């Protein structure tokens, strides 16, 4: 009866959008628990108190739900980064904003691995975002060189090569698993390496 009552309220407009968002949010939680492959539409329907038939009014398949969940993650991630970037002033703050991500801290390495291995088309969305961020980072470095915040001898073209190789490694779940790193940890270590290099500065000063 409860299920039928809920479903009779599902109409076009606000109710439609609200329930669609609830399905995406519930699917996100299920994916974090069980992964992209093991979460089920049955559990999703049970969690929401609706029928599978109702879910299929909003999504044609489980893969479409996964795609919507990922889109939601990426939109949230870009929005968070955009806000941080807008509030940043110097080169260091802007670079930190570019490498900051709500997605990094939410999504575990094993889930990224599953996405890369079994959902390549969805992973391509992530890669596309990363490539766009790489261009932004290069531009921030160029601005830092022009403003005198960064060393003028830095070659943006060479930096581009370094970033390309580094992001490929950081986003490879095999690299993260082998070195027991989360994406967040790997990105922060990369940032420290870019800023401070590998020379022990305190030893040199002594």
N, C-alpha and C positions, 0 to 999 in steps of 0.2 A: 504493500500500500504506500509506504514512504517513497519507494522507488518510483511508483507510478505518479505520485504527487509531484515529485521533483521534475519528472520528465514532462508532465503537462504544462509546466511553467517555462519550458525551454522554447522560446520563440525567437524571432529575429530581433536584431538590435542589441541593447545592452546585455540582456540575458544570454544571448548567443555568445557574445565576446567574453562575458564573465565565466561561463562554463568552459569555453575553449581554453581560457587562461588557466582555469583550475585543473583541467586535464593536463596541460603542459607542466604546471608546477608539480602535480602529483607524479607525473612520469619522470620528472627530474629527480625526485626523491627516490623513486623506485630504481632508476638507473644508477644512482650513487650507491645503493645497497647491493644490487644484483648484477649490474652491468647492462650494456646495450642489448645483449642477446638473451639474457635470462629473465628480464622483467616481462611480465605477461599482461595482456589486455584484461584477463580475468581479475587479476589482483588490482589493476588500475580501476576497473569498474566497481569492485568491492570497496575500495578505499573511498571512492567518491559517492557511493550509494546510488549508482545509476547502472543501467544495463550496458552490455557490450554494444548493443544495437544503437544506443544513444551516442556512444563514443564514435561509432562509424558514421554518424551523421556529420561529424566535425572533421574526421580524418579517414582517408581511404584505406590506410594500412598502418601497421606498426612502424614501418620505415618512415612514413610521413610524420608520425609522432616524433620519432628520433630526430628527424630533420628539423622539426619545429623547436624541439628542446635545444638543439645545438644553435639554431638561429637566435634563440632567446639568450643563451649563454654569451654568444658573440656580441649581440647588441648591448647587453649589460656590461660586458668587458670594455667595449669601445666607448660607451657612455661614461664609465668610471674613469677611463684613461683620459678622455677628452676634458672632463672636469678638472682632473689633476693637472693636465697640461695647461689649461687656461689660467690656473692659479699659480703656475710656476713662473719664475722670473729669470734666473740665470741658466746657463747651459747645464750645469750639474743637476739642477732641479728638474729641468725639462727631460733630461735623459732618464732620471729616476722615474718620472711620470710615465715615460714611454715603456719602461720595463716593469712598471707596476701593473698588476692585473688582479681583478677579483676572480677571474677564471683560474689563475694559477693556484690559488689557495683552496679553491673548491674542488677541482678535479684531480683525483689521485693518478699516479703514474700508470697503474694497471688499467685504468679506464681509458687513458690516452692510447695505450698500447692496443687495446681492443678496437678503438676507433680507427687507428691506422691500419690494423690488420684486416678487419672485416667490413669496414665501411669507408673505402677509399674515396668515394665521391663526396662524402661528408667531410672527410679529413682535408680534402682539397679546399674546402671553405676556410678551414683554419690556416692552411698554408697561404691562401690568398691574403688573409688578414696580416699574417706575419710579413709577407713581402711588402705590403703597403706600409707597415710599421717600419720596415728596414729603410725605405725611401725617406720617411719622416726623420728617422734617426740620422741618416746621412746629412739631411738638410740642417738639422740641429747642430751637428758637428761643423758644418760649413759656416753657420752663423756664429758659432763659438770661436772659430778661427778668425773671422772678420772682426769680431768684437774684441779680440785679444785675450779672451778667456782661455783659449786653447793654444798650444804651440803652433806657430805658423808653418812649420815644416811638415806637419801631418798631411799626407796625400789622401784626399777623399776617395780616389779610385782604389788605392790600396786598402783603405779602410772598408770600402765596399766589399772587397774580396774576403777580408777577415770576417766581416759580419755575415756574409753569405755562408762561409764554412762553419762559423760558430753556431748560427741559428739552425743549420741542418743537423749539427751534432746534438744541440740542446733539445730539439724537438724529436729526436730519435729515441723511442722508448727503450731500445736496447742499451743505448748509452746511459740513460737515466737509471735503468735497472741495474746495470753492471756496476755503477758507481754509487748506488743507493742514494740517489738524489731525487727530490721533487722538482717539478718545473720551476717553481718559485726559487728554490735554493740554487739551481743551476743558473738562472738568469741573474740573481744577485751576485754570485761568484764571478760571472762574466763581467758584470758592471764594475766590480772591484778590480778585476784584472785590467779593464780598459782604463780606469782612472789612475790606478796606482802601479801598474806594471808588475814585474817579478823581482825587481831589485829591492833588497832590504834597505830602505831609506835611513832608518835609525842607525844601522851599522855603518853606512857610508858617512853619515854626519859625525859619527864618533871617530 
